[in-house]
Amino acid sequence: MKEVSEQQIRASFVNCSKGEAKRLFIPRDLEERPWEDLDFLGWSDPGAPDRSYLVTERDGRLVGVALRSGAKQRGFLHRSMCSFCLTTHPGNGVSLMTARRTGEAGRLGNSVGEYMCADLACSLYTRGKKSPAFGGRLQESIPVEQKVERTRTGLFAFLDKITA
């Protein structure tokens, strides 16, 4: 992913109003992000722990979605797997993230969801740049490029559900 600015991020959101996009929290460390290792920029709102955001490049343009996470009350012995990067995490490391659909469906309250890494660091887990707590990566014989493609395919399928 190429480095993006705060203005580009705010303009990219497809499932919230321009006013909501203008008010949402944007991380202040954008210039420090490992852009070359990211398939998407993901972050949580520190002031609203149930809100997260995801921005990615698709077909030459940025697409951003606002997400809501489910209740986080799992025990440490419970393990869940991210549907994008196939990383397993203990406790609350994976969360059901839901996104309001675009258009009329979204106005009617329809949403879609996926189980995702709660820290939205799927790109880094896929590339081996970040390790989950207590292991969690399945041993695979496929190259990193195929893992990245699988992660991107899952991400784009989720975006398709949001914008359909």
BALOBA-1460 file (C-alpha; in Angstrom, 3 decimals):
// residues 164
<rec num="1" residu="m" x="0.000" y="0.000" z="0.000"/>
<rec num="2" residu="k" x="1.197" y="3.535" z="-0.718"/>
<rec num="3" residu="e" x="1.388" y="6.087" z="2.070"/>
<rec num="4" residu="v" x="-1.808" y="8.117" z="2.384"/>
<rec num="5" residu="s" x="-2.691" y="11.387" z="4.074"/>
<rec num="6" residu="e" x="-5.362" y="12.172" z="6.622"/>
<rec num="7" residu="q" x="-7.397" y="14.005" z="3.957"/>
<rec num="8" residu="q" x="-7.222" y="11.024" z="1.586"/>
<rec num="9" residu="i" x="-8.311" y="8.707" z="4.385"/>
<rec num="10" residu="r" x="-11.301" y="10.859" z="5.339"/>
<rec num="11" residu="a" x="-12.421" y="11.092" z="1.696"/>
<rec num="12" residu="s" x="-12.235" y="7.310" z="1.201"/>
<rec num="13" residu="f" x="-15.069" y="6.156" z="3.489"/>
<rec num="14" residu="v" x="-17.963" y="4.502" z="1.683"/>
<rec num="15" residu="n" x="-20.241" y="3.424" z="4.539"/>
<rec num="16" residu="c" x="-20.546" y="6.575" z="6.611"/>
<rec num="17" residu="s" x="-21.543" y="10.168" z="5.969"/>
<rec num="18" residu="k" x="-19.026" y="12.879" z="5.126"/>
<rec num="19" residu="g" x="-19.742" y="14.405" z="8.530"/>
<rec num="20" residu="e" x="-18.977" y="11.127" z="10.301"/>
<rec num="21" residu="a" x="-15.786" y="10.728" z="8.247"/>
<rec num="22" residu="k" x="-14.760" y="14.265" z="9.163"/>
<rec num="23" residu="r" x="-15.159" y="13.544" z="12.906"/>
<rec num="24" residu="l" x="-13.606" y="10.088" z="13.136"/>
<rec num="25" residu="f" x="-10.281" y="9.515" z="14.849"/>
<rec num="26" residu="i" x="-7.268" y="9.242" z="12.518"/>
<rec num="27" residu="p" x="-3.980" y="7.934" z="13.959"/>
<rec num="28" residu="r" x="-1.265" y="10.559" z="14.321"/>
<rec num="29" residu="d" x="1.561" y="8.175" z="13.405"/>
<rec num="30" residu="l" x="0.738" y="7.747" z="9.705"/>
<rec num="31" residu="e" x="4.291" y="8.567" z="8.603"/>
<rec num="32" residu="e" x="5.641" y="5.803" z="10.879"/>
<rec num="33" residu="r" x="3.448" y="3.009" z="9.486"/>
<rec num="34" residu="p" x="5.165" y="0.201" z="7.522"/>
<rec num="35" residu="w" x="3.308" y="1.076" z="4.307"/>
<rec num="36" residu="e" x="5.226" y="-1.357" z="2.088"/>
<rec num="37" residu="d" x="4.024" y="-4.234" z="4.299"/>
<rec num="38" residu="l" x="0.363" y="-3.177" z="4.519"/>
<rec num="39" residu="d" x="-2.508" y="-4.512" z="2.445"/>
<rec num="40" residu="f" x="-4.755" y="-2.178" z="4.395"/>
<rec num="41" residu="l" x="-4.436" y="0.461" z="7.081"/>
<rec num="42" residu="g" x="-6.474" y="-0.554" z="10.103"/>
<rec num="43" residu="w" x="-6.877" y="1.149" z="13.465"/>
<rec num="44" residu="s" x="-9.161" y="1.393" z="16.487"/>
<rec num="45" residu="d" x="-10.582" y="4.533" z="18.014"/>
<rec num="46" residu="p" x="-9.054" y="4.937" z="21.506"/>
<rec num="47" residu="g" x="-12.057" y="7.013" z="22.605"/>
<rec num="48" residu="a" x="-14.594" y="4.412" z="21.437"/>
<rec num="49" residu="p" x="-13.183" y="0.893" z="21.849"/>
<rec num="50" residu="d" x="-15.971" y="-0.682" z="19.784"/>
<rec num="51" residu="r" x="-15.097" y="1.405" z="16.690"/>
<rec num="52" residu="s" x="-12.419" y="0.534" z="14.173"/>
<rec num="53" residu="y" x="-11.579" y="1.640" z="10.665"/>
<rec num="54" residu="l" x="-10.015" y="0.060" z="7.614"/>
<rec num="55" residu="v" x="-8.672" y="1.760" z="4.461"/>
<rec num="56" residu="t" x="-7.229" y="-0.028" z="1.445"/>
<rec num="57" residu="e" x="-6.331" y="0.556" z="-2.185"/>
<rec num="58" residu="r" x="-8.612" y="-1.122" z="-4.694"/>
<rec num="59" residu="d" x="-8.708" y="-0.614" z="-8.431"/>
<rec num="60" residu="g" x="-6.574" y="2.510" z="-8.180"/>
<rec num="61" residu="r" x="-8.619" y="4.259" z="-5.485"/>
<rec num="62" residu="l" x="-8.850" y="4.264" z="-1.701"/>
<rec num="63" residu="v" x="-11.788" y="2.539" z="-0.034"/>
<rec num="64" residu="g" x="-12.439" y="3.087" z="3.660"/>
<rec num="65" residu="v" x="-14.989" y="1.391" z="5.900"/>
<rec num="66" residu="a" x="-16.106" y="2.084" z="9.440"/>
<rec num="67" residu="l" x="-16.344" y="-1.043" z="11.593"/>
<rec num="68" residu="r" x="-17.940" y="-1.995" z="14.896"/>
<rec num="69" residu="s" x="-16.573" y="-4.779" z="17.044"/>
<rec num="70" residu="g" x="-18.571" y="-7.172" z="19.148"/>
<rec num="71" residu="a" x="-18.445" y="-7.702" z="22.888"/>
<rec num="72" residu="k" x="-15.019" y="-8.732" z="24.187"/>
<rec num="73" residu="q" x="-15.570" y="-11.176" z="27.005"/>
<rec num="74" residu="r" x="-13.672" y="-14.303" z="26.019"/>
<rec num="75" residu="g" x="-11.385" y="-16.115" z="28.417"/>
<rec num="76" residu="f" x="-7.659" y="-16.372" z="27.774"/>
<rec num="77" residu="l" x="-7.947" y="-20.096" z="27.011"/>
<rec num="78" residu="h" x="-10.412" y="-19.438" z="24.194"/>
<rec num="79" residu="r" x="-8.745" y="-19.176" z="20.758"/>
<rec num="80" residu="s" x="-10.245" y="-17.726" z="17.574"/>
<rec num="81" residu="m" x="-8.991" y="-17.444" z="14.000"/>
<rec num="82" residu="c" x="-8.982" y="-14.374" z="11.777"/>
<rec num="83" residu="s" x="-10.815" y="-15.066" z="8.515"/>
<rec num="84" residu="f" x="-8.382" y="-12.854" z="6.527"/>
<rec num="85" residu="c" x="-4.895" y="-13.904" z="7.641"/>
<rec num="86" residu="l" x="-5.727" y="-17.216" z="9.375"/>
<rec num="87" residu="t" x="-3.886" y="-16.169" z="12.531"/>
<rec num="88" residu="t" x="-5.252" y="-17.591" z="15.772"/>
<rec num="89" residu="h" x="-5.288" y="-15.452" z="18.891"/>
<rec num="90" residu="p" x="-6.135" y="-16.229" z="22.512"/>
<rec num="91" residu="g" x="-8.885" y="-14.394" z="24.367"/>
<rec num="92" residu="n" x="-10.056" y="-11.246" z="22.645"/>
<rec num="93" residu="g" x="-7.413" y="-11.252" z="19.896"/>
<rec num="94" residu="v" x="-10.048" y="-11.893" z="17.219"/>
<rec num="95" residu="s" x="-13.254" y="-9.909" z="17.068"/>
<rec num="96" residu="l" x="-16.380" y="-9.996" z="14.947"/>
<rec num="97" residu="m" x="-16.133" y="-6.732" z="13.013"/>
<rec num="98" residu="t" x="-19.335" y="-5.525" z="11.400"/>
<rec num="99" residu="a" x="-19.725" y="-2.821" z="8.794"/>
<rec num="100" residu="r" x="-22.863" y="-1.019" z="7.718"/>
<rec num="101" residu="r" x="-23.618" y="-1.714" z="4.072"/>
<rec num="102" residu="t" x="-23.633" y="1.125" z="1.559"/>
<rec num="103" residu="g" x="-26.689" y="2.614" z="-0.111"/>
<rec num="104" residu="e" x="-30.296" y="1.793" z="0.696"/>
<rec num="105" residu="a" x="-29.343" y="-1.438" z="2.480"/>
<rec num="106" residu="g" x="-27.177" y="0.509" z="4.923"/>
<rec num="107" residu="r" x="-29.879" y="3.106" z="5.496"/>
<rec num="108" residu="l" x="-32.200" y="0.227" z="6.418"/>
<rec num="109" residu="g" x="-29.673" y="-0.933" z="9.018"/>
<rec num="110" residu="n" x="-28.182" y="-3.900" z="7.148"/>
<rec num="111" residu="s" x="-24.605" y="-4.842" z="7.933"/>
<rec num="112" residu="v" x="-22.091" y="-7.583" z="7.231"/>
<rec num="113" residu="g" x="-19.361" y="-9.005" z="9.427"/>
<rec num="114" residu="e" x="-16.111" y="-10.959" z="9.477"/>
<rec num="115" residu="y" x="-13.901" y="-12.327" z="12.213"/>
<rec num="116" residu="m" x="-10.722" y="-10.248" z="12.103"/>
<rec num="117" residu="c" x="-7.608" y="-9.690" z="14.192"/>
<rec num="118" residu="a" x="-8.740" y="-7.207" z="16.841"/>
<rec num="119" residu="d" x="-5.585" y="-5.118" z="16.302"/>
<rec num="120" residu="l" x="-6.161" y="-5.120" z="12.488"/>
<rec num="121" residu="a" x="-2.531" y="-6.138" z="11.894"/>
<rec num="122" residu="c" x="-3.408" y="-8.969" z="9.477"/>
<rec num="123" residu="s" x="-0.884" y="-7.738" z="6.895"/>
<rec num="124" residu="l" x="1.963" y="-7.937" z="9.402"/>
<rec num="125" residu="y" x="0.939" y="-11.393" z="10.670"/>
<rec num="126" residu="t" x="0.706" y="-12.659" z="7.077"/>
<rec num="127" residu="r" x="4.235" y="-11.462" z="6.301"/>
<rec num="128" residu="g" x="5.717" y="-12.683" z="9.594"/>
<rec num="129" residu="k" x="6.518" y="-9.089" z="10.680"/>
<rec num="130" residu="k" x="4.441" y="-9.436" z="13.837"/>
<rec num="131" residu="s" x="3.860" y="-12.487" z="16.020"/>
<rec num="132" residu="p" x="0.624" y="-13.147" z="17.866"/>
<rec num="133" residu="a" x="0.666" y="-13.904" z="21.564"/>
<rec num="134" residu="f" x="1.684" y="-17.508" z="22.308"/>
<rec num="135" residu="g" x="2.197" y="-18.687" z="18.745"/>
<rec num="136" residu="g" x="-0.892" y="-18.684" z="16.638"/>
<rec num="137" residu="r" x="0.392" y="-18.917" z="13.078"/>
<rec num="138" residu="l" x="-0.311" y="-22.199" z="11.389"/>
<rec num="139" residu="q" x="2.686" y="-23.766" z="9.708"/>
<rec num="140" residu="e" x="2.054" y="-23.487" z="5.986"/>
<rec num="141" residu="s" x="4.115" y="-24.603" z="3.034"/>
<rec num="142" residu="i" x="2.875" y="-21.889" z="0.662"/>
<rec num="143" residu="p" x="5.030" y="-18.833" z="-0.046"/>
<rec num="144" residu="v" x="4.351" y="-15.478" z="1.588"/>
<rec num="145" residu="e" x="3.092" y="-14.074" z="-1.739"/>
<rec num="146" residu="q" x="0.263" y="-16.626" z="-1.764"/>
<rec num="147" residu="k" x="-0.575" y="-15.846" z="1.858"/>
<rec num="148" residu="v" x="-0.736" y="-12.150" z="0.988"/>
<rec num="149" residu="e" x="-2.994" y="-12.892" z="-1.984"/>
<rec num="150" residu="r" x="-5.288" y="-14.988" z="0.234"/>
<rec num="151" residu="t" x="-5.513" y="-12.143" z="2.764"/>
<rec num="152" residu="r" x="-6.280" y="-9.618" z="0.011"/>
<rec num="153" residu="t" x="-8.901" y="-11.921" z="-1.531"/>
<rec num="154" residu="g" x="-10.693" y="-12.207" z="1.823"/>
<rec num="155" residu="l" x="-10.480" y="-8.452" z="2.354"/>
<rec num="156" residu="f" x="-11.886" y="-7.669" z="-1.099"/>
<rec num="157" residu="a" x="-14.693" y="-10.226" z="-0.663"/>
<rec num="158" residu="f" x="-15.658" y="-8.446" z="2.583"/>
<rec num="159" residu="l" x="-15.599" y="-5.071" z="0.805"/>
<rec num="160" residu="d" x="-17.783" y="-6.512" z="-1.964"/>
<rec num="161" residu="k" x="-20.384" y="-7.548" z="0.628"/>
<rec num="162" residu="i" x="-20.369" y="-4.033" z="2.085"/>
<rec num="163" residu="t" x="-20.760" y="-2.269" z="-1.250"/>
<rec num="164" residu="a" x="-23.115" y="-4.757" z="-2.987"/>
